[in-house]
Amino acid sequence: MKITDALPHTVAGRHVGGQLIRAGTSSASNYEEACGAESRSDFAHKMSIVLKELKESRFWLKLIRRTRMLTPQYTDPIINECEQLCAIVAKSIITAKKRRISGLSVLSKNVLLLI
């Protein structure tokens, strides 16, 4: 949130800052929701929302850098951190989906054995 306070107090600065706050806080709150997921499928779905919000945050951060609202020295470390979070969340989604699929294949084999 500190980055939004550093943005220029212009119409564009306020708009971009508001969008960045919404996307950034949404990714955090959706992550909390994912932590309380009721199933792997629910977890993967909620983490997909987190990833979408992180990507939107990355977009706004890159726009801030591209339009020179703030210097690259200020924005680049935050963009880098956002990209790392995107990679971590994406990998978590892949892992959750793989485990769900492998769990289903084990279940399918057990069902076939029962038949």
N, C-alpha and C positions, 0 to 999 in steps of 0.2 A: 504494500500500500504506500510505502514511502516514495516509490517512483511516481505515483500519480500526483503526490503533493509537489513534486519537483517539476511537473509539466507546466508550460506557460498558461497563464490565466486568460486564455483566448477561447473563443467558441470551439475551435478545433481541439484545443488542449483539454477543455472540459469534457467534450464528447468522447474523445479517445480515452481519457482517464476513467470516465464512467464505464465505458465498455470493458476496459481492462480490469477494473474492480469487479464488475459482474462476472466476467469469465474466470478470473482468478479465485474469487471466493466460491463460485459455483463448483469449480474443480475440487476445492478442499472439502466442501460440504458433501459433495457426491462421493468422495473417497470415504468419508465417515460412514455414509450409507452402505457403501460396498463392504466395509469391515463388518457390518451386521447382516450381511446377505444370508438368505435362508437356504441357498443351494449354490452349487458351482455355477449353474446357469445364471442365477440371479447375480452372483458376484461378477461374472464375465460381462453381463449386460450393464451393470452399474459402473464397472471399470471402463467400459466403452464410452459411457457418457463422460467420465473423468477425462479420458483421452481427447474427446472432442473439445471439451472446454480448455484443456491445456493447449491444444493446437490453435484454438481461437486466441488464447492469451499470447501465444508465440506470434501470431499474425499481428496483433496490436503492438507488441514490443518491436517487431521488425518495422512496422509502419512509423513508430516513434523514431527509430534510428534513421530510416530512409528519408523522412521529412526533416530530420535534424532538429526535432523538438528537444532532444537531449543528445549529448555527445556519445559516440560509440564506447568511450571508456566507461560510461555510466550504464549503457544498455547491454553491451556485449556479455558481461558476466551473467546478467539476468537471463538473457536469451539462451546462453549456454546451459544454465541450470534448468530452464524450461525444457530444452531439448533432451537433457538427461532424464528428466522426469517423464517425458513422452516415451523415451526408450524403455524405461523401467516399467511403466504402466502397460505399454504394448506387449512386453515380454510376459507380464503377469496375466494378461488376457489370453495369450497363446498357451501358456502353461495351464491355465484353468480349463480352456477348451480341450486341450490334449488329454488332461486327466478325466474330463467328462466323457470324452469319446472312448478312451481306453477302459474306463469304468463300465461303459455301456457294452463294449465288446465282451468283457468278462461276464457281464450279466447275460448277454445273449448266449454265450457258450454254456452257462449254467442252465438256462432255460432249455437249450437244445438237449442237454444231458437228461433233463427231467422228462422230456418227451420221448 
